[in-house]
Amino acid sequence: MKKLLLSFLALASFSATVLAQGEASLKTADKKLKNYKYDREKNADDLVIALEEISKVETGSEAGSSVKYFLTLGAINKELAANPTFSPDHPDAPINAFEALSQVGTAEG
């Protein structure tokens, strides 16, 4: 019984850590996207960092099914598609932007 309780507590703490990590990655992605939009030439690397951070968010998690997630993902992909420096490396960015923004209506909070 003691082992069962300990394993349940370990699972609960692991789940809380994963949830917090998703929220932190979403927040970082949003912040890097804003930095990029402030000065697109100077902060071009921030767009790549934003894409890496948003990729860390699990789509089935609470953070990965939020309106903010889909709006941020759509905005990142829109910027990737619009920037001629990044668009050859990300040819599917326009489609990804459309798909992400299409999910906004079905997202939770």
Buried (B, 14 or more C-beta within 10 A) or exposed (E): EEEEEEEEEEEEEEEEEEBEBBBBBBBBBBBBBBBBEEEBEEBEEBBBBBBEBBEBBBEEBBBBBBBBBBBBBBBBBBBBBEBEEBBEEBEEBBEBBBBBBEBBEEBEE
